[in-house]
Amino acid sequence: MKRIVFTVFALVSFLMAEVNWQPNYNAAKEEAKKSGKPMLVILVSHTCRWCRKLENRTLQNPKVVDYVNKFFVPVIVYRGEGDYPDFIRSSMVPTTFFLTPNENMIMQPSVGYWEPNDYMSDLVMAIKKFKKGK
């Protein structure tokens, strides 16, 4: 019985996992400097259906959640809201930026909605490039 309860608890925890979002860009930058991890900055808009799809599908996929939480300091910024640098601008949303703790681009931003497996390939590539640059 204990094994069944543990298995159900583990499964529910796995399925309910969420990205550990930083509350704002500046908090993410400070955490990245402390941890030595790169930042994953996602620029979205409240009125963008592709942004909602990225947030509700790709960024809730257990593999994506686990990878982001393990290797990045993540933050979502809303276009036109909050305090974030001018280079976090894009005419298209969603846009994903991969930044070093010192705010240098690791690779070109990823624009648009991506299915979880495709998004994972960009995440993996960003970490490889980040580690090479160290």
N, C-alpha and C positions, 0 to 999 in steps of 0.2 A: 504494500500500500504506500509506504514512504517513497518508493521508487517512482510510482505513478504520479504522486503529488509533485515530486521534484521535477519529473519530466514535463509535466503540464506547466509548472511554474517557469521552467527554463524556456519552453517553447513560447509562452505568452510574453516573457521578457524579451526574447529575441524578436518576436513579431511586432512588439510595441516600442522597439528601440527608436530613438530619435537622435538627430544630429544635435550636438552640444553647441548650439549657436551662442556666440558672444553677443552681448546686448547692443553693441554699437561698434563702429569702425575703430575708434581709438582704444577701446577695451581689447579688441582683437589684436591690434598692433602691439599693445603692451604684453599680452599673453604670448604672442609669437616671439617677441624678443626674449621673454623669460624662458620659454620652452625650447626655442631653437627650431620650431616647426614653421613651415610656410603658411601663409594665409590663403584661404579660399574665400574670395569676396564675390558674392553674387548680387548683381544689380538687377532689380525687378521693378515692376510698376503694379499698383493696386488694380489697374484696369486691364491688365494683360492676361489673356486666357492662357497663353503659352507659359507665362510665369507660374500661374497657378498649377498648370499641368506638371511643370518641372518640380515645383514644391510638393505636390500631392502624390506624384507617381515616382519620379526618379529619386528625389531626395528623401523618400520614405522606404525605398528599397533596402532591405536589410544588409545586402553586400555593400551598397553605396554608403549607408549610414556607418557601418563598421569601419570602412576604409577612411572615410572623412574624419571620424572621431579619432582614429588611431594616428593619422599622419598629418592632419591639417588643424589650423585654428580657423574655424568657419564663422562667417558673418554675412547676413543678408542686409543690403542697404536698398532703400526705396528711392527711386529717382525723384530728385527734387526735395527730399526730406532728410533731415539729419545733417551731421557734420562728417564729410568724407572728402578726400582730395579731388582736385579737378581732373586728374587722370583717370578716375573711376567714373568716366562718362562714356556713354554710347548712345547712338541714335536708335539702336535696337535693343530690346529687352526680351527675354533675359540674356544677360551677358555674364560669364564667369571669368573672373580674373584670378590668376595664380601668381602670388607675390611672395618675395622673400620677407623675412622679418624687417628688413630695411626698406621695404616698399619698392624693390626692383621687380620688374616683370620676369618671371621664370620662362614663360612662353607666351605666344599670342593668346589673347582672350578667346574663349569659346562662346560663340554667339548663337542664340536660339535654344530651342528645346531639343533634348537628346534623350533617347531611351536609356534605361539604366546601364546596359552593357556597353553602349557607345560612350556614355558619360564616364564609366569606369576606365575606359582606355585613356581618356584625357587625364583623369586623376593619376593613373599609374605613370603616364608619360611625364606629368609635371613633377612627381616625386623623383623619378629617375634623373631628370634634368636638374632639379634642386640639389640632389646628392652629388651629382657630378660637379656642380659649381662651387661646392664647399671647399 
